[in-house]
Amino acid sequence: MTPANLRDAFAQHLQQRLRAFQEGFRHNLAIIGPPGSGKTFQLQALLTRRPAGMMVVYCPMYRESCRTLLHRLLGAVLQAGMAARSSDLPPPIHRGGEAQQEPLEQSLGQAQAILPKTVAAIRLIEPLLSRRLYSEAFNRTLDTIPILMEECQQPCVLILDEFLALEESGFTHAFHELGKRVMTWPTALFILSSSSPYRARAILRERLQLLFGQFELLSVEALEPQSAAAWVQQELRGLKGAKALSPFLVRWLGASPWYLSVFLKRLKEVAALRDTTELTEALFFQTAWDVLGSPEGPLHQWCASRMDALVHLRHGARALETLGCIATGARTSTDIGRRIGRADLSSALQLLVEHDLVQRKGTCWLIPDPVLRCWLTAILPAQRTSGVADTAAQRARFEQYLSGTWLQWLHVSQLSFPEQVTRLFTNFRDDTVSIDSKTGRLPRFQTITTQRPPTQGPEVYLVADGEGKRWCCTVKEGLVDESAIANFDAFCRTQNPKPSRKVVITRSRIDDNARLLAKAHNMWVWASEDLNVLLELYGQGRTPSSHAAIP
């Protein structure tokens, strides 16, 4: 088991769309999500389960020269055609996100006998590349696909992984040309993916969502924390202490398949080098430093590369300064402006939004990437303060930060779920947030009391009073059903004064019918993802500086 294939429902949905396409119903797909969330894994899985009678052209895209990108796309077209013509040929093999393709000229020679029309069309493109007419060459490359479909008498699935690279590589009007073909190729299914959700949504909305070319937008978010923790524990079987550390790793790194995989791989390597089966504090610190703290660490380099790309943009230096403020606890534009001034602040924040580095929830700003947030808080300031050469000082500050993070997590995890929610409520500071498609103010509360429902159910009711207003909340660890909503509504009717806000809070999920009933009763529903947002805004605060052993 890997963290990527824990998404059974997502994989089944992709297969369902392919089967519907076989039956004549085409619904193009756009898959977006943060880097390392498992998009490429899911797309490559389609190659290994290619439906009979259907070609799959899969091309991962990078920031590269126009010539290289077109050669790989043409090679993918040929591979799909040859696989369709010969059932003995395996699908193209892709490892680590990079296509293992033969040189284009070699592929042309192999395909000449079985795909003569497609090969002839491809050979006409090379003169355009020699003359650097890359945009025209791109158009001709796309137009080899209808030729291939006619020659093989099969429909085609065109998968462009990280499709925004088309524009970044310098093709002019690439999305306009792609959009025209989305509209006019009824026997081609388009599947696009991107690790830049904000820009991808804008491109889809403005240039590709055309008549007969609608895209179904699929978001690949982090894994369920419980599933991710179970996978981490399975990967660390044989190491004593893995059960205690697994949920903390998921909380610290986020339930990201890539982040977790990088950390776990290095953790097992360090344990093997030290010939130990005990997951000690020293082992954890060494691994964390190797992957995130050290300048040679893969996660450190990933964070640094994102910041390097940012600072070279207009308002980039200001944006980096703004990002540091948010990482260290500034929630609102007012808070940020108070720390660093308001000059060019709106432009800096917009730049951060466009590059998916921050999200706005009402008037509050947060950094959704926990690894980047940690790097900005614990590593970048240490580098600037102590100097690049003072590795020992940087490492000491990083380990102190990790100890504080562990101590805080340990304290929170020992509380019951209602106690955690109560603790969260005590941190509200009159900010306005947007969650569950609603926008509301989170007031300061003077008193918060808990009550058990008359039905003696598993939920707990919270009554929070402040500023002459009362909030009533039902807090339940597991699934919330219709009866729970009905009982909670009956409880709210007994309150005097009447509650100004009714909130349903669950760490699990809420039944669809129960959600509809809650909306009918004007209740605000906070599910797992909403709670994570609020915890990032209020539940973390400043990490303690006292030392605590891990694990």
Backbone torsions as a table, in degrees:
resi	resn	phi	psi	omega
1	MET	NA	137.4	173.2
2	THR	-119.9	160.8	-179.2
3	PRO	-64.9	-25.1	-177.9
4	ALA	-71.2	-38.6	-177.8
5	ASN	-86.9	15.7	168.7
6	LEU	-76.6	-7.0	-178.7
7	ARG	-91.8	62.2	-177.7
8	ASP	-62.1	-42.4	-178.1
9	ALA	-63.3	-38.7	179.3
10	PHE	-65.8	-45.7	179.2
11	ALA	-62.7	-39.2	178.8
12	GLN	-65.7	-35.1	178.9
13	HIS	-65.7	-41.0	177.7
14	LEU	-62.4	-44.7	179.3
15	GLN	-63.3	-37.1	178.4
16	GLN	-62.8	-39.7	178.3
17	ARG	-66.1	-37.1	177.3
18	LEU	-66.3	-42.3	178.8
19	ARG	-64.0	-39.3	178.2
20	ALA	-64.4	-36.5	178.2
21	PHE	-65.2	-39.1	176.1
22	GLN	-60.1	-33.4	-177.4
23	GLU	-88.0	5.0	174.5
24	GLY	101.3	3.0	179.3
25	PHE	-106.5	112.6	-177.4
26	ARG	-103.5	126.5	174.2
27	HIS	-137.5	102.9	-177.8
28	ASN	-62.3	152.4	-174.3
29	LEU	-123.0	140.3	170.8
30	ALA	-124.9	119.2	-176.1
31	ILE	-108.2	120.0	-179.4
32	ILE	-126.4	152.4	179.6
33	GLY	172.5	163.7	-178.3
34	PRO	-65.1	159.3	177.5
35	PRO	-56.9	139.4	177.6
36	GLY	80.6	10.9	-177.6
37	SER	-86.2	-5.5	175.6
38	GLY	105.9	13.7	-178.9
39	LYS	-64.0	-48.6	-177.9
40	THR	-63.2	-38.5	177.4
41	PHE	-57.2	-46.8	-178.2
42	GLN	-65.7	-38.5	-179.6
43	LEU	-69.6	-41.1	178.9
44	GLN	-67.8	-27.9	177.2
45	ALA	-64.2	-29.0	177.3
46	LEU	-63.7	-30.1	-179.8
47	LEU	-68.1	-38.4	-178.3
48	THR	-75.5	-17.8	178.5
49	ARG	-119.1	42.5	-177.8
50	ARG	-64.2	122.7	179.9
51	PRO	-63.1	148.4	178.1
52	ALA	-64.6	142.8	177.4
53	GLY	76.3	23.1	-178.4
54	MET	-145.8	132.7	176.6
55	MET	-92.4	146.6	176.3
56	VAL	-125.7	114.1	175.3
57	VAL	-98.9	110.0	-178.0
58	TYR	-114.7	124.7	179.7
59	CYS	-136.2	108.4	171.5
60	PRO	-74.2	142.8	-174.6
61	MET	-120.7	145.5	-179.2
62	TYR	-134.4	173.0	171.6
63	ARG	-78.6	101.8	-174.2
64	GLU	-148.6	-179.4	179.5
65	SER	-69.7	154.2	178.8
66	CYS	-60.0	-41.2	-179.3
67	ARG	-61.1	-46.8	-178.4
68	THR	-63.3	-43.4	-179.1
69	LEU	-62.6	-43.8	-178.9
70	LEU	-67.4	-38.4	176.9
71	HIS	-60.5	-40.6	-180.0
72	ARG	-70.9	-37.3	178.0
73	LEU	-65.8	-40.8	177.4
74	LEU	-66.2	-38.4	176.2
75	GLY	-62.8	-37.8	177.9
76	ALA	-65.9	-36.9	177.0
77	VAL	-62.0	-45.8	179.9
78	LEU	-65.0	-42.3	180.0
79	GLN	-61.5	-41.9	179.0
80	ALA	-63.4	-41.7	-180.0
81	GLY	-66.2	-42.2	-179.6
82	MET	-68.0	-37.1	177.1
83	ALA	-65.3	-35.4	179.1
84	ALA	-70.8	-34.7	-178.1
85	ARG	-79.5	-22.8	-178.1
86	SER	-133.1	113.5	179.5
87	SER	-69.6	-13.2	178.9
88	ASP	-78.3	-19.2	-179.5
89	LEU	-80.5	131.0	177.5
90	PRO	-75.1	160.5	174.8
91	PRO	-65.2	159.8	177.9
92	PRO	-56.8	140.9	-178.2
93	ILE	-98.8	132.8	179.8
94	HIS	-129.0	128.3	179.5
95	ARG	-127.9	134.2	176.1
96	GLY	61.8	26.3	177.9
97	GLY	83.5	0.0	-178.8
98	GLU	-115.1	134.8	-178.1
99	ALA	-74.9	132.9	175.6
100	GLN	-95.2	82.2	-174.9
101	GLN	-108.4	151.0	172.6
102	GLU	-77.8	158.7	175.2
103	PRO	-54.6	146.0	-174.6
104	LEU	-58.4	-43.6	-177.7
105	GLU	-62.5	-37.7	177.7
106	GLN	-66.3	-41.0	177.7
107	SER	-64.4	-37.4	178.2
108	LEU	-63.0	-40.9	178.5
109	GLY	-63.9	-40.4	-179.8
110	GLN	-69.2	-32.5	-174.9
111	ALA	-90.1	-8.2	-173.5
112	GLN	-55.0	-42.8	-174.3
113	ALA	-74.6	-31.1	-173.7
114	ILE	-104.5	-17.9	179.0
115	LEU	-132.6	59.5	-173.4
116	PRO	-63.1	-38.4	-178.2
117	LYS	-68.9	-41.9	179.2
118	THR	-66.4	-42.3	178.9
119	VAL	-62.1	-42.6	179.3
120	ALA	-61.4	-40.7	179.1
121	ALA	-66.5	-37.0	-179.7
122	ILE	-69.2	-38.3	-178.8
123	ARG	-64.5	-24.8	178.9
124	LEU	-74.9	-12.3	-178.0
125	ILE	-83.6	-29.8	-175.5
126	GLU	-57.6	-41.4	176.5
127	PRO	-59.6	-33.8	177.7
128	LEU	-66.1	-38.0	177.5
129	LEU	-66.9	-39.4	179.2
130	SER	-62.4	-32.5	179.5
131	ARG	-91.7	5.1	178.4
132	ARG	60.9	32.1	174.7
133	LEU	-90.9	68.5	-167.8
134	TYR	-70.1	-36.7	-179.4
135	SER	-65.7	-42.1	176.5
136	GLU	-66.1	-37.7	177.8
137	ALA	-64.2	-35.9	177.6
138	PHE	-64.6	-43.5	178.3
139	ASN	-60.8	-44.5	-179.9
140	ARG	-65.9	-34.6	178.3
141	THR	-63.2	-45.4	176.6
142	LEU	-59.6	-38.0	-175.5
143	ASP	-75.5	-5.0	171.5
144	THR	-74.2	-19.6	-176.6
145	ILE	-69.6	-44.4	174.2
146	PRO	-61.1	-34.4	176.8
147	ILE	-64.1	-42.9	178.5
148	LEU	-62.9	-43.6	-179.5
149	MET	-63.0	-39.2	178.7
150	GLU	-68.9	-38.6	-177.3
151	GLU	-70.8	-35.6	-178.5
152	CYS	-95.0	-10.7	-178.1
153	GLN	55.0	44.4	178.0
154	GLN	-139.6	146.7	172.0
155	PRO	-70.0	167.3	-173.6
156	CYS	-132.9	141.3	169.9
157	VAL	-106.5	118.7	179.2
158	LEU	-103.3	115.9	-178.8
159	ILE	-110.8	116.1	176.2
160	LEU	-111.0	101.7	-177.6
161	ASP	-83.3	123.8	-173.1
162	GLU	62.6	59.0	-172.5
163	PHE	-67.3	-18.0	178.7
164	LEU	-65.8	-16.5	177.1
165	ALA	-62.5	-20.3	177.0
166	LEU	-58.1	-47.1	179.9
167	GLU	-74.7	-37.6	-179.1
168	GLU	-67.0	-27.1	179.5
169	SER	-80.7	-10.9	173.4
170	GLY	108.5	9.4	177.5
171	PHE	-75.9	119.7	178.8
172	THR	-79.8	139.6	178.4
173	HIS	59.7	27.4	-176.9
174	ALA	-61.3	-43.6	-176.6
175	PHE	-75.5	-28.5	173.9
176	HIS	-63.8	-45.1	-179.9
177	GLU	-67.6	-39.8	178.0
178	LEU	-64.8	-40.8	179.7
179	GLY	-61.8	-38.0	178.4
180	LYS	-62.2	-37.0	-178.4
181	ARG	-78.5	-29.0	173.5
182	VAL	-59.6	-38.7	-178.3
183	MET	-75.1	-34.1	-166.9
184	THR	-106.9	2.4	177.9
185	TRP	-112.3	84.6	-176.9
186	PRO	-68.6	-19.6	-179.1
187	THR	-100.8	20.8	175.4
188	ALA	-126.1	130.3	176.2
189	LEU	-100.5	127.3	-178.7
190	PHE	-100.9	128.3	174.4
191	ILE	-125.4	117.2	-179.1
192	LEU	-114.7	149.0	175.9
193	SER	-136.6	155.9	178.8
194	SER	-157.2	144.6	174.3
195	SER	-97.8	10.2	177.1
196	SER	-119.6	79.6	-171.8
197	PRO	-56.2	-41.9	-176.5
198	TYR	-62.9	-51.0	-178.1
199	ARG	-69.2	-35.5	179.0
200	ALA	-63.1	-43.9	178.0
201	ARG	-60.6	-40.3	-179.7
202	ALA	-64.7	-43.4	179.3
203	ILE	-64.1	-44.8	-180.0
204	LEU	-62.6	-42.5	-176.6
205	ARG	-70.5	-39.6	-170.9
206	GLU	-95.7	-26.8	-172.0
207	ARG	-127.5	-15.7	-176.7
208	LEU	-119.0	-17.6	-179.6
209	GLN	-82.1	72.1	-175.7
210	LEU	-103.9	173.7	179.2
211	LEU	-56.2	131.8	-178.6
212	PHE	64.2	15.5	-178.3
213	GLY	-132.8	30.9	-178.3
214	GLN	-65.2	143.8	178.5
215	PHE	-111.2	137.2	170.1
216	GLU	-85.9	123.2	-176.3
217	LEU	-91.3	119.8	179.2
218	LEU	-114.4	122.9	179.5
219	SER	-98.9	128.5	176.6
220	VAL	-101.5	100.6	-178.5
221	GLU	-95.1	-174.7	177.9
222	ALA	-63.9	158.2	178.3
223	LEU	-67.6	160.5	172.1
224	GLU	-60.9	130.0	-176.6
225	PRO	-54.8	-39.3	-179.2
226	GLN	-65.9	-42.1	179.2
227	SER	-66.3	-41.7	179.6
228	ALA	-64.0	-41.8	179.7
229	ALA	-64.7	-38.4	178.5
230	ALA	-65.0	-39.8	178.1
231	TRP	-66.0	-42.1	178.3
232	VAL	-59.9	-43.9	-179.9
233	GLN	-63.6	-37.7	178.1
234	GLN	-65.4	-41.5	179.9
235	GLU	-65.4	-29.5	-177.0
236	LEU	-99.3	15.2	178.4
237	ARG	-59.4	139.5	-175.3
238	GLY	99.7	-15.2	176.1
239	LEU	-103.1	121.6	178.8
240	LYS	-68.5	131.7	-179.1
241	GLY	100.3	-1.4	-177.8
242	ALA	-64.9	-35.9	-178.0
243	LYS	-63.2	-38.3	-179.1
244	ALA	-74.2	-33.9	-174.4
245	LEU	-82.6	-28.9	-171.2
246	SER	-55.3	-52.1	-179.7
247	PRO	-64.6	-30.7	177.2
248	PHE	-67.4	-41.2	178.2
249	LEU	-59.4	-42.3	-179.7
250	VAL	-65.3	-38.4	178.7
251	ARG	-69.8	-40.7	-175.7
252	TRP	-74.5	-48.5	-177.2
253	LEU	-89.0	-12.2	-171.8
254	GLY	81.9	161.3	-178.5
255	ALA	-86.2	53.1	179.7
256	SER	-95.0	124.4	-179.5
257	PRO	-56.3	-41.5	-176.5
258	TRP	-70.9	-48.9	-179.7
259	TYR	-57.7	-46.0	-179.6
260	LEU	-64.4	-42.1	-179.2
261	SER	-62.2	-43.9	179.2
262	VAL	-61.6	-45.4	-178.2
263	PHE	-66.5	-45.8	-176.7
264	LEU	-65.6	-38.0	178.6
265	LYS	-61.0	-46.1	-179.2
266	ARG	-69.8	-36.0	178.9
267	LEU	-60.1	-43.9	179.7
268	LYS	-69.1	-34.0	176.6
269	GLU	-65.5	-44.6	180.0
270	VAL	-65.2	-40.2	177.8
271	ALA	-62.2	-40.4	179.2
272	ALA	-67.5	-39.9	179.3
273	LEU	-64.4	-34.9	179.9
274	ARG	-89.8	-2.2	178.1
275	ASP	53.7	52.7	-178.8
276	THR	-130.5	151.0	174.8
277	THR	-116.0	12.7	-178.8
278	GLU	-112.0	126.8	-178.5
279	LEU	-84.7	90.9	-175.0
280	THR	-93.0	170.1	176.5
281	GLU	-61.3	-42.7	-179.8
282	ALA	-61.7	-37.9	179.3
283	LEU	-66.0	-42.4	179.0
284	PHE	-64.3	-47.7	-178.9
285	PHE	-60.6	-41.6	-179.2
286	GLN	-62.9	-43.6	-179.8
287	THR	-65.2	-45.8	-179.8
288	ALA	-60.2	-40.8	178.3
289	TRP	-66.7	-41.6	-176.9
290	ASP	-63.3	-37.5	-174.5
291	VAL	-94.7	-29.2	-173.8
292	LEU	-122.6	-39.4	-175.9
293	GLY	-78.2	-44.2	-177.3
294	SER	-70.4	140.1	176.9
295	PRO	-58.9	-21.0	177.7
296	GLU	-87.7	-6.9	-177.8
297	GLY	-69.4	142.4	-177.4
298	PRO	-62.3	-38.9	179.9
299	LEU	-74.4	-33.7	174.8
300	HIS	-62.1	-46.9	-178.9
301	GLN	-65.2	-34.5	177.9
302	TRP	-64.4	-46.4	179.0
303	CYS	-64.5	-43.6	-178.9
304	ALA	-63.6	-37.6	-179.5
305	SER	-66.6	-36.5	177.9
306	ARG	-65.7	-38.0	178.8
307	MET	-73.0	-37.0	177.4
308	ASP	-61.8	-41.6	178.6
309	ALA	-66.4	-32.0	-178.1
310	LEU	-71.3	-46.7	-171.2
311	VAL	-68.4	-18.1	179.5
312	HIS	-84.9	-0.2	178.1
313	LEU	-93.5	162.5	175.5
314	ARG	-61.3	131.2	-175.4
315	HIS	67.2	14.4	-177.5
316	GLY	-66.4	-42.3	179.5
317	ALA	-63.8	-39.4	177.3
318	ARG	-66.2	-37.9	178.7
319	ALA	-64.1	-39.9	178.8
320	LEU	-65.1	-40.2	176.8
321	GLU	-62.6	-41.4	178.3
322	THR	-64.6	-41.5	179.9
323	LEU	-62.1	-39.4	177.5
324	GLY	-63.1	-37.1	177.7
325	CYS	-64.3	-43.9	-180.0
326	ILE	-64.3	-39.9	-179.4
327	ALA	-63.0	-30.3	-177.4
328	THR	-98.0	15.1	168.4
329	GLY	118.4	-6.9	177.8
330	ALA	-72.7	122.1	-174.8
331	ARG	-98.5	-35.8	-171.8
332	THR	-115.7	164.3	177.1
333	SER	-60.3	-35.1	177.5
334	THR	-62.4	-44.9	178.3
335	ASP	-60.6	-44.8	-178.2
336	ILE	-64.9	-46.2	-179.7
337	GLY	-61.9	-33.8	179.0
338	ARG	-65.9	-30.7	-178.0
339	ARG	-84.5	-42.8	-171.7
340	ILE	-123.4	4.2	-178.8
341	GLY	89.1	161.4	-174.2
342	ARG	-98.1	-1.8	-178.2
343	ALA	-61.5	123.1	178.1
344	ASP	59.2	19.1	-176.8
345	LEU	-67.1	-43.0	-179.0
346	SER	-63.4	-38.7	178.0
347	SER	-66.4	-39.6	178.8
348	ALA	-64.8	-43.4	179.6
349	LEU	-65.3	-40.2	178.2
350	GLN	-63.5	-38.7	177.1
351	LEU	-62.9	-40.5	179.0
352	LEU	-66.5	-37.7	177.3
353	VAL	-64.5	-45.3	-177.1
354	GLU	-63.8	-25.6	178.8
355	HIS	-102.3	16.5	173.6
356	ASP	57.6	31.4	178.1
357	LEU	-92.3	-25.0	176.3
358	VAL	-136.5	160.8	173.3
359	GLN	-129.0	147.5	177.7
360	ARG	-106.4	128.0	177.0
361	LYS	-121.8	93.1	-173.6
362	GLY	70.7	-122.2	175.9
363	THR	-95.6	2.7	-175.1
364	CYS	-102.2	146.4	178.2
365	TRP	-115.9	142.1	176.4
366	LEU	-144.6	156.5	175.7
367	ILE	-98.8	111.9	-173.9
368	PRO	-73.1	-21.2	-176.9
369	ASP	-87.9	110.3	-176.0
370	PRO	-67.3	-32.0	179.6
371	VAL	-69.2	-44.2	177.2
372	LEU	-63.1	-39.6	178.5
373	ARG	-61.3	-42.5	177.9
374	CYS	-64.7	-43.9	-179.1
375	TRP	-62.4	-42.4	-179.8
376	LEU	-67.8	-32.4	-175.8
377	THR	-84.4	-43.0	-168.5
378	ALA	-107.2	-19.6	-171.7
379	ILE	-112.5	-52.1	-177.5
380	LEU	-61.0	-45.9	177.7
381	PRO	-61.8	-36.1	179.3
382	ALA	-64.9	-38.7	177.4
383	GLN	-63.5	-42.5	-178.3
384	ARG	-70.8	-32.7	-177.1
385	THR	-79.3	-47.3	-173.1
386	SER	-94.7	-12.7	-177.4
387	GLY	92.0	151.5	-175.2
388	VAL	-63.3	-32.8	-174.0
389	ALA	-77.2	-21.7	-175.3
390	ASP	-84.4	74.0	-176.5
391	THR	-65.9	-38.1	-176.7
392	ALA	-62.0	-42.7	-179.9
393	ALA	-67.0	-40.6	178.0
394	GLN	-61.9	-43.7	-178.3
395	ARG	-66.4	-38.8	179.8
396	ALA	-62.9	-42.4	179.1
397	ARG	-67.5	-35.9	179.3
398	PHE	-66.3	-43.8	179.9
399	GLU	-67.3	-34.5	176.4
400	GLN	-64.8	-40.5	177.9
401	TYR	-63.2	-45.0	179.6
402	LEU	-63.1	-39.2	178.3
403	SER	-62.9	-42.3	178.0
404	GLY	-65.3	-39.6	178.0
405	THR	-63.5	-42.1	178.0
406	TRP	-63.4	-44.1	-178.1
407	LEU	-62.2	-43.6	179.7
408	GLN	-65.1	-43.6	179.0
409	TRP	-63.0	-41.9	-179.3
410	LEU	-61.8	-41.1	179.5
411	HIS	-63.7	-45.5	-177.9
412	VAL	-68.0	-41.3	-175.4
413	SER	-67.6	-20.4	178.9
414	GLN	-82.6	-9.5	177.0
415	LEU	-84.6	151.7	172.7
416	SER	-69.2	164.8	-178.9
417	PHE	-60.7	-46.2	176.0
418	PRO	-59.6	-35.6	177.8
419	GLU	-67.3	-36.3	177.1
420	GLN	-65.1	-41.1	178.4
421	VAL	-65.9	-41.2	177.8
422	THR	-60.5	-43.8	177.7
423	ARG	-60.3	-39.6	178.0
424	LEU	-63.3	-43.5	-178.0
425	PHE	-63.1	-33.7	-179.0
426	THR	-68.2	-14.9	-178.6
427	ASN	-95.4	-4.2	-178.9
428	PHE	-62.5	142.4	-173.7
429	ARG	-134.4	41.5	175.4
430	ASP	65.2	25.9	176.9
431	ASP	-86.1	154.3	175.6
432	THR	-101.8	125.2	-177.6
433	VAL	-124.5	157.4	176.0
434	SER	-120.0	111.5	174.1
435	ILE	-144.0	155.6	-179.6
436	ASP	54.6	38.8	178.2
437	SER	59.1	20.8	176.8
438	LYS	-128.8	152.2	176.1
439	THR	-118.8	129.6	-179.0
440	GLY	-154.1	160.7	179.5
441	ARG	-91.9	140.0	178.4
442	LEU	-102.9	97.1	-171.9
443	PRO	-77.0	165.1	171.7
444	ARG	-76.2	132.0	-179.9
445	PHE	-107.1	137.0	177.2
446	GLN	-87.4	-38.2	-178.7
447	THR	-135.2	141.4	176.5
448	ILE	-134.8	119.6	179.8
449	THR	-119.5	154.8	178.9
450	THR	-115.2	147.3	178.0
451	GLN	-140.5	148.0	173.6
452	ARG	-89.1	140.8	179.7
453	PRO	-67.5	151.9	179.1
454	PRO	-59.3	-26.7	-178.8
455	THR	-77.4	-4.9	-178.3
456	GLN	59.0	35.1	177.8
457	GLY	-76.0	178.2	-177.1
458	PRO	-75.7	-13.6	-177.3
459	GLU	-81.6	166.6	176.5
460	VAL	-127.7	140.1	177.6
461	TYR	-99.2	134.1	174.6
462	LEU	-108.8	137.9	173.8
463	VAL	-121.6	112.6	-176.1
464	ALA	-113.5	127.8	-178.5
465	ASP	-117.9	137.6	177.3
466	GLY	-173.8	143.9	177.6
467	GLU	54.3	34.6	179.1
468	GLY	73.8	9.2	-180.0
469	LYS	-121.3	155.3	-178.9
470	ARG	-125.0	134.1	171.5
471	TRP	-108.7	137.8	171.4
472	CYS	-116.9	133.3	-176.7
473	CYS	-133.1	141.6	168.7
474	THR	-106.3	127.8	-175.1
475	VAL	-117.8	118.5	-177.1
476	LYS	-136.9	133.8	-177.7
477	GLU	-70.6	-40.6	-173.4
478	GLY	-100.0	-158.7	-177.0
479	LEU	-63.5	135.8	177.0
480	VAL	-98.9	124.1	-179.2
481	ASP	-111.6	-176.9	-175.7
482	GLU	-64.6	-38.0	-179.0
483	SER	-63.6	-36.7	178.5
484	ALA	-64.2	-38.8	178.4
485	ILE	-66.8	-43.9	-179.8
486	ALA	-62.1	-43.8	179.2
487	ASN	-64.1	-39.7	-179.9
488	PHE	-66.9	-39.9	178.5
489	ASP	-62.9	-39.7	177.9
490	ALA	-63.7	-39.0	177.7
491	PHE	-63.6	-42.6	-178.6
492	CYS	-62.6	-32.7	-179.6
493	ARG	-67.9	-21.0	-179.4
494	THR	-85.3	-8.2	-173.4
495	GLN	-79.0	144.3	175.8
496	ASN	-141.8	109.9	9.0
497	PRO	-75.0	163.6	179.1
498	LYS	-66.4	142.6	-178.6
499	PRO	-67.3	136.6	175.4
500	SER	-80.2	-18.4	179.3
501	ARG	-146.2	133.4	176.1
502	LYS	-115.9	125.6	-172.7
503	VAL	-126.3	131.7	174.8
504	VAL	-104.1	120.8	-174.2
505	ILE	-123.1	126.1	177.4
506	THR	-141.3	143.1	175.8
507	ARG	-86.0	-11.9	-179.7
508	SER	-100.4	-108.8	178.2
509	ARG	-149.1	172.5	-179.7
510	ILE	-119.1	135.7	178.6
511	ASP	-58.2	143.8	-176.8
512	ASP	-57.6	-44.5	178.7
513	ASN	-65.7	-37.1	177.9
514	ALA	-66.1	-36.8	178.3
515	ARG	-63.7	-42.7	177.7
516	LEU	-62.4	-40.8	178.8
517	LEU	-65.4	-39.2	178.6
518	ALA	-63.8	-41.5	177.8
519	LYS	-63.0	-39.9	179.6
520	ALA	-62.2	-31.3	179.1
521	HIS	-93.5	12.9	176.9
522	ASN	58.9	44.8	177.9
523	MET	-100.9	145.2	177.1
524	TRP	-92.1	123.1	-175.9
525	VAL	-102.6	122.5	175.2
526	TRP	-113.0	106.9	176.7
527	ALA	-97.1	-167.5	-172.4
528	SER	-57.1	-47.9	-177.8
529	GLU	-64.8	-37.9	179.1
530	ASP	-65.7	-39.6	177.8
531	LEU	-64.1	-37.9	178.2
532	ASN	-61.1	-40.7	177.5
533	VAL	-60.2	-47.7	-178.5
534	LEU	-66.6	-35.2	178.2
535	LEU	-66.0	-37.8	177.6
536	GLU	-66.0	-35.4	-178.7
537	LEU	-78.3	-37.3	-171.4
538	TYR	-127.5	-26.3	-171.4
539	GLY	-80.2	-19.1	-175.8
540	GLN	-89.2	-57.1	-177.9
541	GLY	62.1	-156.0	178.8
542	ARG	-85.3	125.9	-176.8
543	THR	-68.6	141.5	-179.5
544	PRO	-62.9	151.3	-178.9
545	SER	-97.0	-10.3	-179.3
546	SER	-70.4	151.2	-174.3
547	HIS	-84.5	140.7	176.2
548	ALA	-141.6	135.0	-177.4
549	ALA	-67.6	143.0	178.1
550	ILE	-122.4	127.1	-7.6
551	PRO	-89.9	NA	NA
